[in-house]
Amino acid sequence: MQLRSYKHFPKNYKAKETFFKDSIYEEFLKRVKKINPNWRSLPAMRREIEDIALDLGFSKHPLDYELGATSIKGKKRDIGYNIQLGNQAFFLADMVKFQHLYNNNEINEVIYICLDEYSVSESYSSSVVCFEKSLKFIKVFDEIFKFPIYFMVIMK
């Protein structure tokens, strides 16, 4: 699988060099690159990546037990993680969940996996989360989302 990474920091963020140093980033990238992507089934591709995350020690993380199903895909130490191959509308919901965890000092940084614009145009739905549109959202809402994001971008 072809991947590229992009590190996003909120405006005026200090100490950028201290983030994304954990070896988990390199290992995650290495393992995901070995996947033979099934472009006809994004859910199957998502499951393969979720299995890698579980194998690397990420555990499902509910935001609030009273909310029930509201969760992110996983958390390991102070790193939140999500893969989003669903509708673009889910992106902002994911960011709100991460901001909640960041505000509560449960995470300091995020791994976010999504498709690039070309891959979305080649998939079965044009409304799937894509990196380019997500980055535009992040820049518009820069004053709201205060955590650093390590994007892993799946390319076709």
Stockholm file with secondary structure:
# STOCKHOLM 1.0

chainA/1-156         MQLRSYKHFPKNYKAKETFFKDSIYEEFLKRVKKINPNWRSLPAMRREIEDIALDLGFSKHPLDYELGATSIKGKKRDIGYNIQLGNQAFFLADMVKFQHLYNNNEINEVIYICLDEYSVSESYSSSVVCFEKSLKFIKVFDEIFKFPIYFMVIMK
#=GR chainA/1-156 SS CEEEEEEECCTTCCCGGGSSCSHHHHHHHHHHHTCCCCTTCHHHHHHHHHHHHHHTTCEEEESCGGGTTCEEEEEETTEEEEECCSBTHHHHHHHHHHHHHHHTTSCSEEEEEEECHHHHHHSSCTTBCBHHHHHHHHHHTTTTCCSCEEEEEEEC
#=GC SS_cons         CEEEEEEECCTTCCCGGGSSCSHHHHHHHHHHHTCCCCTTCHHHHHHHHHHHHHHTTCEEEESCGGGTTCEEEEEETTEEEEECCSBTHHHHHHHHHHHHHHHTTSCSEEEEEEECHHHHHHSSCTTBCBHHHHHHHHHHTTTTCCSCEEEEEEEC
//
